[in-house]
Amino acid sequence: MAMTPDEAAAEIARPIGSIGARFMFDPGTYATAAEHGYSGLDFYFAGRCGVLGDAHADVATAALGFFERDTVATLWNQGIAVEGAAQASQRFGAACGEWGRTHFGADIDYAELCELADRAIAAAPIAGVSLFAGWRQVEPPSDDKGGAAHRLNLLREFRGGVHLMAVISAGVLPFEAVLAKGGPANAQLFGHSEPYPDVSHLAAVLDEIEETTDLLAGAPLAVLDDDERQRFVDLVAATRAGLI
């Protein structure tokens, strides 16, 4: 049976999310940035959100959605003070490409992955997904591994943006979703401090939110035919399984 766009979106969500997390939590990502004056997570916030321009911290907070406002403000302002938002995003994109070159395994057709991803990315709607829209304007690395890392990270931004839409449309605060999904440890990761409310009643709602997210995240994949969609899912899974 052919895989629908939302089913394909559900299949690639975990591997794409995992690849992005591996890149963004890799100490090597920040070691090079430190040579240019960044001190740590300021590079994450300025680099990831730098495509928004030298905006007020609230603009970055709005785009990210799930991070605590003061945490974003502190690290965003600190990060863009180093060399500006545009240069931070260029450096972050370069770090993503380099991470792919270093960590993506062999014997995977990354050129085909890039071609299929490009078609999906071009077909994606941009309403409400500002980070995706910003990163779509950034030229990807010209090599296959670096280019694949860039494109998968771009699709990760798309899913993150529509997930935020799904959370809000369900009547759930982004902070509540963070807490309900991963408990206090997850809340702390996103900069939220105690006291934490009881969110046990949101368990069923989270399942509905994921279904809505899959539906929205599947929209770009509708441009691929059934065979192409399955091939793309297989390539993404192979990329995650083959990480070095």
ROLO-285338 format. One record per residue: residue in one letter; x, y, z of N, C-alpha, C, O in turn. Coordinates in steps of 0.05 Angstrom, whole numbers, padded with zeros to 5 digits, always signed. Layout:
aXYZXYZXYZXYZ/...
END
This chain:
m+00017-00024+00000+00000+00000+00000+00018+00025+00000+00037+00027+00015/a+00010+00044-00016+00026+00069-00018+00025+00085+00008+00005+00085+00022/m+00047+00097+00014+00050+00114+00038+00039+00142+00032+00048+00155+00013/t+00021+00151+00048+00010+00178+00044+00030+00199+00054+00049+00192+00068/p+00027+00224+00046+00045+00245+00055+00047+00247+00085+00069+00251+00095/d+00025+00246+00099+00027+00248+00128+00040+00224+00141+00053+00226+00161/e+00036+00200+00129+00049+00176+00139+00079+00179+00134+00095+00171+00151/a+00087+00189+00111+00115+00193+00106+00127+00213+00125+00150+00210+00134/a+00112+00235+00131+00122+00255+00150+00127+00243+00177+00146+00249+00191/a+00109+00225+00185+00112+00211+00211+00136+00193+00211+00150+00191+00231/e+00142+00180+00188+00165+00162+00187+00192+00177+00188+00211+00166+00200/i+00193+00200+00176+00219+00214+00176+00223+00233+00200+00244+00244+00203/a+00202+00236+00216+00203+00256+00238+00226+00249+00257+00242+00266+00264/r+00226+00224+00266+00246+00216+00286+00275+00217+00275+00292+00228+00288/p+00280+00205+00252+00308+00206+00242+00317+00234+00236+00340+00241+00242/i+00300+00251+00224+00309+00278+00219+00313+00294+00245+00332+00309+00248/g+00295+00289+00264+00298+00302+00290+00323+00294+00304+00337+00310+00316/s+00330+00268+00302+00353+00257+00315+00379+00268+00302+00398+00275+00316/i+00379+00269+00275+00402+00280+00261+00407+00309+00269+00430+00317+00275/g+00386+00325+00270+00388+00353+00278+00398+00356+00306+00415+00373+00312/a+00388+00339+00324+00396+00341+00352+00426+00333+00355+00440+00346+00370/r+00434+00313+00340+00462+00305+00341+00480+00328+00332+00501+00333+00345/f+00473+00341+00311+00488+00364+00302+00488+00387+00322+00509+00398+00328/m+00465+00394+00332+00462+00417+00350+00473+00412+00378+00479+00432+00392/f+00476+00388+00386+00488+00382+00412+00517+00373+00411+00529+00366+00431/d+00528+00372+00387+00555+00363+00384+00574+00384+00393+00573+00407+00384/p+00592+00378+00412+00612+00398+00422+00628+00410+00399+00636+00433+00400/g+00633+00394+00378+00648+00404+00356+00635+00427+00341+00648+00444+00330/t+00608+00427+00342+00594+00449+00329+00601+00476+00342+00602+00497+00329/y+00606+00475+00368+00611+00500+00383+00641+00506+00386+00649+00528+00392/a+00658+00486+00382+00686+00490+00385+00697+00509+00364+00712+00528+00370/t+00688+00505+00339+00697+00523+00318+00685+00551+00322+00698+00571+00318/a+00660+00552+00331+00647+00578+00335+00661+00594+00357+00663+00618+00356/a+00672+00580+00377+00686+00593+00399+00710+00608+00389+00718+00628+00401/e+00722+00598+00368+00746+00611+00356+00738+00639+00345+00756+00656+00340/h+00713+00643+00340+00704+00669+00329+00690+00686+00350+00678+00707+00343/g+00691+00678+00375+00681+00695+00396+00655+00686+00410+00646+00700+00428/y+00643+00664+00401+00619+00654+00414+00627+00638+00439+00649+00627+00440/s+00609+00637+00459+00616+00624+00484+00601+00598+00488+00606+00584+00508/g+00583+00591+00471+00568+00566+00474+00541+00568+00461+00539+00571+00437/l+00520+00567+00477+00493+00567+00466+00485+00593+00453+00464+00594+00439/d+00500+00614+00458+00494+00639+00443+00497+00634+00413+00483+00647+00397/f+00515+00616+00405+00518+00609+00377+00493+00594+00367+00485+00598+00344/y+00482+00577+00383+00457+00562+00376+00435+00582+00369+00422+00580+00348/f+00430+00600+00387+00407+00619+00384+00413+00639+00361+00395+00643+00345/a+00436+00651+00361+00443+00670+00340+00445+00656+00313+00437+00667+00292/g+00457+00632+00313+00461+00618+00288+00435+00607+00276+00430+00611+00253/r+00419+00594+00293+00394+00583+00283+00374+00604+00275+00361+00601+00254/c+00373+00625+00290+00353+00646+00285+00364+00670+00270+00349+00689+00264/g+00389+00669+00263+00401+00691+00249+00389+00698+00222+00391+00720+00212/v+00375+00679+00210+00361+00683+00185+00338+00703+00188+00328+00713+00168/l+00331+00709+00212+00310+00729+00218+00321+00758+00216+00305+00777+00217/g+00347+00761+00215+00359+00787+00215+00365+00797+00243+00359+00782+00263/d+00375+00821+00246+00382+00832+00272+00357+00842+00286+00353+00866+00290/a+00339+00824+00292+00313+00830+00302+00313+00831+00333+00333+00823+00346/h+00292+00841+00344+00288+00841+00373+00287+00812+00382+00278+00794+00368/a+00296+00807+00407+00296+00779+00417+00268+00767+00417+00266+00742+00415/d+00247+00783+00420+00220+00772+00420+00214+00759+00393+00198+00740+00391/v+00226+00768+00371+00221+00756+00345+00233+00728+00344+00221+00710+00334/a+00257+00725+00355+00269+00699+00357+00253+00680+00375+00249+00657+00370/t+00243+00691+00398+00227+00676+00416+00201+00666+00402+00194+00643+00406/a+00189+00684+00387+00164+00676+00373+00169+00654+00353+00153+00636+00350/a+00192+00656+00339+00198+00636+00318+00204+00609+00331+00196+00588+00320/l+00219+00609+00352+00227+00584+00366+00203+00572+00380+00200+00547+00379/g+00188+00588+00393+00162+00579+00405+00164+00566+00432+00149+00572+00450/f+00183+00547+00435+00183+00530+00459+00203+00538+00480+00202+00528+00502/f+00220+00557+00474+00240+00566+00493+00230+00589+00511+00214+00605+00502/e+00240+00590+00535+00232+00611+00554+00243+00638+00545+00265+00640+00535/r+00226+00658+00547+00232+00684+00534+00258+00696+00544+00274+00706+00528/d+00263+00697+00570+00287+00710+00580+00312+00695+00572+00333+00707+00567/t+00310+00669+00571+00333+00652+00562+00340+00659+00533+00364+00663+00526/v+00320+00661+00516+00325+00669+00488+00337+00696+00487+00357+00701+00472/a+00326+00715+00501+00335+00743+00500+00365+00745+00508+00380+00758+00494/t+00372+00732+00529+00400+00733+00539+00419+00722+00518+00439+00735+00511/l+00413+00698+00508+00432+00685+00490+00430+00696+00461+00451+00696+00447/w+00407+00704+00453+00405+00717+00427+00421+00743+00426+00436+00748+00407/n+00416+00760+00445+00430+00786+00445+00460+00782+00448+00476+00797+00435/q+00468+00763+00464+00497+00757+00467+00509+00747+00441+00531+00754+00434/g+00493+00730+00427+00503+00717+00403+00506+00737+00380+00526+00737+00366/i+00485+00753+00375+00486+00771+00352+00506+00794+00357+00514+00808+00338/a+00514+00798+00382+00534+00819+00388+00561+00811+00378+00579+00828+00374/v+00565+00785+00373+00592+00776+00364+00598+00785+00336+00619+00797+00332/e+00580+00780+00317+00586+00788+00289+00561+00792+00273+00561+00793+00248/g+00538+00796+00287+00513+00801+00273+00498+00776+00267+00509+00754+00266/a+00472+00779+00262+00454+00756+00258+00460+00742+00231+00462+00717+00231/a+00464+00757+00210+00469+00745+00184+00494+00728+00184+00493+00705+00174/q+00515+00738+00195+00540+00722+00195+00538+00698+00214+00549+00677+00208/a+00523+00701+00235+00519+00679+00253+00504+00656+00239+00511+00633+00242/s+00484+00663+00223+00469+00642+00209+00486+00630+00187+00484+00605+00183/q+00502+00645+00174+00520+00634+00154+00540+00614+00167+00545+00593+00156/r+00550+00622+00190+00569+00604+00204+00554+00579+00214+00566+00557+00214/f+00530+00582+00223+00514+00559+00233+00508+00540+00209+00511+00516+00212/g+00501+00551+00186+00496+00535+00163+00521+00520+00154+00520+00497+00146/a+00544+00534+00155+00569+00521+00148+00576+00498+00167+00586+00478+00159/a+00570+00503+00193+00575+00482+00213+00557+00458+00208+00566+00435+00212/c+00533+00462+00199+00515+00440+00193+00525+00424+00170+00526+00399+00171/g+00534+00438+00149+00546+00424+00126+00570+00408+00133+00574+00385+00124/e+00588+00420+00149+00612+00406+00158+00606+00382+00175+00619+00361+00173/w+00585+00384+00192+00577+00362+00208+00568+00338+00191+00574+00315+00196/g+00553+00345+00170+00544+00323+00151+00568+00310+00138+00568+00285+00135/r+00587+00326+00129+00611+00314+00115+00626+00295+00134+00636+00275+00125/t+00626+00302+00159+00642+00287+00179+00626+00262+00189+00639+00241+00194/h+00600+00264+00191+00585+00244+00205+00566+00227+00187+00557+00206+00196/f+00561+00235+00163+00544+00219+00145+00561+00196+00134+00584+00200+00126/g+00549+00172+00134+00563+00148+00126+00566+00146+00095+00557+00163+00080/a+00577+00124+00087+00582+00119+00058+00559+00102+00047+00541+00093+00061/d+00560+00099+00020+00541+00081+00006+00512+00089+00008+00494+00072+00008/i+00507+00115+00010+00480+00126+00009+00479+00147-00013+00498+00163-00016/d+00458+00147-00029+00456+00165-00051+00447+00192-00041+00423+00199-00043/y+00465+00208-00031+00458+00234-00020+00450+00254-00042+00434+00272-00037/a+00460+00250-00066+00451+00267-00088+00422+00263-00094+00407+00283-00099/e+00412+00239-00093+00384+00233-00097+00368+00244-00074+00347+00256-00078/l+00378+00241-00049+00364+00252-00026+00361+00282-00029+00340+00293-00024/c+00382+00296-00038+00381+00325-00042+00361+00332-00063+00346+00352-00059/e+00360+00317-00085+00341+00323-00106+00312+00320-00097+00295+00338-00103/l+00306+00299-00083+00279+00295-00073+00272+00316-00052+00250+00326-00052/a+00291+00321-00034+00286+00341-00013+00281+00369-00025+00264+00384-00016/d+00296+00376-00046+00293+00402-00059+00265+00406-00070+00253+00427-00067/r+00254+00385-00081+00226+00387-00092+00206+00391-00070+00187+00406-00072/a+00210+00376-00048+00192+00379-00025+00195+00407-00013+00175+00420-00006/i+00219+00416-00009+00224+00442+00003+00212+00464-00014+00201+00483-00003/a+00215+00462-00040+00205+00483-00058+00174+00484-00057+00162+00505-00061/a+00161+00461-00052+00132+00459-00052+00120+00466-00025+00096+00469-00023/a+00137+00470-00005+00126+00474+00022+00113+00501+00026+00124+00521+00016/p+00090+00503+00039+00079+00529+00045+00095+00542+00067+00107+00528+00084/i+00096+00569+00067+00113+00583+00086+00098+00598+00107+00110+00610+00125/a+00072+00599+00106+00056+00614+00126+00061+00603+00154+00056+00579+00158/g+00071+00619+00172+00074+00611+00200+00100+00596+00206+00104+00589+00229/v+00117+00592+00186+00142+00577+00191+00166+00595+00184+00179+00590+00164/s+00170+00615+00200+00190+00636+00193+00218+00625+00192+00233+00634+00174/l+00226+00607+00210+00253+00597+00209+00257+00580+00183+00278+00582+00171/f+00238+00564+00176+00240+00549+00151+00242+00568+00128+00259+00565+00110/a+00225+00589+00127+00225+00608+00105+00252+00622+00103+00263+00626+00081/g+00264+00629+00126+00290+00642+00126+00312+00623+00117+00328+00632+00100/w+00312+00599+00127+00333+00580+00119+00330+00571+00090+00350+00563+00078/r+00306+00573+00079+00303+00565+00051+00317+00584+00032+00322+00578+00009/q+00323+00608+00042+00337+00628+00026+00367+00625+00027+00382+00638+00012/v+00377+00608+00044+00406+00604+00047+00415+00583+00027+00404+00561+00025/e+00436+00590+00013+00447+00571-00007+00459+00547+00007+00476+00550+00025/p+00450+00523-00001+00461+00499+00012+00490+00493+00002+00498+00502-00019/p+00505+00478+00018+00531+00470+00009+00530+00455-00018+00509+00442-00024/s+00550+00457-00034+00550+00445-00061+00556+00415-00061+00549+00401-00080/d+00568+00405-00040+00574+00376-00039+00550+00360-00029+00532+00372-00015/d+00549+00335-00035+00525+00319-00030+00520+00315+00000+00497+00318+00010/k+00540+00308+00016+00536+00303+00044+00529+00329+00059+00510+00330+00074/g+00545+00350+00054+00539+00375+00066+00512+00386+00058+00497+00397+00074/g+00505+00383+00032+00479+00391+00022+00456+00376+00034+00435+00387+00040/a+00460+00350+00038+00439+00333+00050+00435+00342+00079+00412+00343+00088/a+00456+00347+00094+00453+00356+00122+00437+00382+00123+00420+00386+00140/h+00443+00401+00105+00429+00426+00104+00400+00422+00098+00383+00434+00112/r+00393+00406+00079+00365+00402+00071+00349+00387+00093+00326+00394+00097/l+00361+00368+00105+00347+00354+00127+00342+00372+00150+00321+00371+00163/n+00362+00390+00156+00357+00409+00177+00335+00429+00170+00320+00438+00187/l+00334+00436+00145+00312+00453+00135+00285+00440+00139+00266+00454+00148/l+00283+00415+00132+00258+00401+00136+00251+00398+00166+00228+00397+00174/r+00272+00396+00183+00268+00395+00211+00256+00422+00221+00238+00422+00238/e+00265+00444+00209+00253+00470+00216+00224+00472+00208+00208+00484+00221/f+00218+00460+00185+00190+00460+00176+00172+00445+00195+00151+00455+00203/r+00181+00421+00203+00164+00406+00222+00162+00421+00248+00140+00421+00260/g+00184+00432+00257+00183+00447+00283+00163+00470+00282+00149+00475+00301/g+00162+00484+00259+00144+00506+00256+00115+00497+00256+00098+00509+00269/v+00108+00476+00241+00081+00467+00240+00073+00453+00266+00049+00453+00274/h+00093+00442+00280+00087+00430+00307+00078+00452+00326+00059+00448+00342/l+00092+00475+00325+00084+00497+00342+00055+00505+00335+00039+00511+00354/m+00048+00506+00310+00020+00512+00302+00001+00492+00314-00020+00500+00325/a+00008+00467+00312-00010+00446+00322-00014+00448+00352-00036+00444+00362/v+00007+00454+00367+00006+00458+00396-00013+00480+00403-00032+00477+00419/i-00009+00503+00391-00025+00527+00397-00054+00523+00389-00073+00530+00403/s-00059+00510+00366-00086+00506+00356-00102+00487+00374-00126+00487+00375/a-00087+00470+00389-00099+00451+00407-00106+00464+00434-00117+00451+00452/g-00099+00490+00437-00105+00504+00462-00084+00498+00483-00090+00502+00507/v-00061+00489+00475-00039+00482+00494-00018+00503+00492-00010+00511+00470/l-00008+00512+00515+00015+00530+00515+00040+00515+00507+00044+00492+00516/p+00058+00527+00491+00083+00514+00484+00098+00503+00509+00109+00481+00508/f+00099+00519+00530+00112+00510+00555+00099+00485+00566+00113+00467+00575/e+00073+00483+00565+00059+00460+00575+00066+00435+00558+00069+00413+00568/a+00068+00439+00532+00075+00417+00514+00103+00407+00520+00108+00383+00520/v+00122+00425+00525+00149+00418+00532+00149+00401+00557+00163+00381+00559/l+00135+00410+00577+00134+00396+00603+00120+00369+00601+00129+00350+00612/a+00098+00369+00586+00082+00344+00584+00098+00323+00568+00095+00299+00573/k+00114+00331+00549+00128+00313+00532+00153+00301+00546+00158+00277+00542/g+00167+00317+00561+00192+00307+00572+00197+00312+00601+00218+00307+00612/g+00176+00322+00615+00179+00327+00644+00197+00350+00651+00204+00366+00633/p+00204+00353+00677+00220+00375+00686+00247+00378+00671+00256+00400+00666/a+00259+00355+00665+00285+00356+00651+00283+00370+00624+00300+00386+00617/n+00261+00364+00610+00257+00377+00584+00250+00407+00588+00260+00423+00572/a+00235+00413+00608+00228+00441+00613+00254+00457+00619+00257+00479+00610/q+00272+00445+00635+00297+00459+00641+00314+00462+00617+00327+00483+00614/l+00314+00443+00599+00329+00445+00574+00320+00469+00557+00336+00482+00544/f+00294+00474+00559+00283+00497+00544+00283+00523+00560+00271+00542+00551/g+00296+00522+00583+00300+00547+00598+00278+00553+00618+00279+00575+00630/h+00259+00535+00622+00237+00541+00640+00244+00531+00668+00254+00509+00672/s+00238+00548+00688+00245+00541+00715+00219+00534+00731+00197+00540+00722/e+00223+00522+00754+00201+00515+00771+00188+00540+00783+00200+00561+00783/p+00163+00538+00793+00147+00513+00796+00134+00505+00770+00127+00521+00753/y+00130+00479+00767+00118+00468+00743+00089+00459+00749+00084+00446+00769/p+00071+00465+00731+00043+00457+00735+00039+00428+00729+00056+00415+00716/d+00017+00417+00738+00009+00389+00731-00002+00389+00703-00021+00402+00697/v+00011+00374+00685+00002+00372+00657-00005+00343+00650-00006+00337+00626/s-00010+00327+00670-00016+00299+00664-00042+00296+00647-00045+00276+00633/h-00059+00315+00648-00084+00314+00633-00080+00318+00603-00098+00314+00587/l-00055+00325+00595-00050+00331+00567-00041+00307+00551-00035+00310+00527/a-00038+00284+00563-00027+00261+00549-00042+00254+00523-00030+00250+00502/a-00069+00254+00525-00085+00247+00501-00083+00270+00480-00083+00264+00456/v-00082+00294+00490-00080+00317+00472-00054+00317+00456-00053+00324+00433/l-00032+00307+00469-00007+00306+00455-00008+00287+00431+00005+00293+00411/d-00022+00266+00434-00025+00247+00411-00040+00261+00388-00032+00257+00365/e-00060+00276+00394-00075+00291+00374-00057+00312+00361-00058+00317+00337/i-00040+00325+00377-00022+00345+00366-00002+00332+00347+00004+00344+00326/e+00008+00308+00353+00026+00295+00335+00013+00288+00309+00025+00289+00288/e-00012+00279+00310-00027+00273+00286-00030+00298+00268-00027+00297+00244/t-00037+00320+00281-00039+00345+00266-00013+00354+00254-00011+00363+00232/t+00008+00350+00270+00035+00357+00260+00042+00340+00236+00053+00351+00216/d+00037+00314+00237+00043+00297+00214+00027+00306+00189+00038+00306+00167/l+00002+00314+00193-00015+00322+00171-00003+00347+00158-00001+00349+00134/l+00005+00367+00175+00016+00392+00164+00044+00387+00152+00051+00398+00131/a+00060+00371+00166+00087+00366+00157+00088+00349+00131+00108+00349+00117/g+00066+00336+00125+00065+00319+00101+00059+00336+00076+00063+00325+00054/a+00051+00361+00079+00043+00377+00055+00066+00378+00034+00060+00375+00011/p+00091+00384+00042+00112+00385+00022+00117+00358+00008+00125+00358-00016/l+00112+00336+00022+00118+00310+00010+00097+00301-00010+00100+00281-00024/a+00075+00316-00012+00054+00310-00031+00063+00314-00060+00051+00304-00078/v+00084+00330-00064+00095+00335-00090+00109+00311-00102+00112+00309-00126/l+00117+00292-00085+00130+00268-00094+00109+00246-00100+00088+00245-00087/d+00115+00230-00120+00096+00208-00125+00101+00186-00105+00119+00188-00088/d+00085+00165-00106+00086+00144-00085+00114+00131-00083+00125+00128-00061/d+00126+00125-00106+00152+00112-00106+00174+00131-00095+00191+00123-00080/e+00172+00156-00104+00192+00176-00095+00189+00181-00065+00210+00184-00051/r+00165+00181-00055+00161+00186-00027+00172+00164-00010+00185+00168+00010/q+00168+00139-00019+00179+00116-00005+00209+00117-00006+00223+00111+00013/r+00220+00124-00029+00249+00125-00033+00261+00146-00014+00282+00142-00002/f+00248+00169-00012+00258+00190+00006+00257+00181+00035+00277+00185+00049/v+00236+00168+00043+00235+00157+00070+00258+00137+00075+00271+00138+00096/d+00263+00120+00056+00284+00100+00058+00312+00114+00060+00329+00106+00076/l+00316+00134+00044+00342+00149+00044+00346+00163+00071+00369+00163+00081/v+00326+00175+00081+00328+00189+00107+00335+00168+00129+00352+00173+00146/a+00320+00146+00129+00325+00125+00149+00354+00115+00147+00367+00110+00167/a+00363+00111+00122+00390+00101+00118+00411+00121+00127+00432+00113+00138/t+00405+00146+00123+00424+00167+00132+00427+00167+00162+00449+00169+00173/r+00404+00164+00176+00405+00163+00205+00419+00138+00215+00436+00139+00233/a+00413+00115+00202+00425+00090+00211+00455+00090+00205+00470+00076+00219/g+00464+00104+00185+00492+00103+00177+00510+00125+00189+00533+00128+00181/l+00499+00140+00209+00515+00161+00221+00541+00150+00233+00540+00129+00246/i+00562+00165+00230+00588+00158+00241+00591+00172+00268+00611+00169+00282/
END
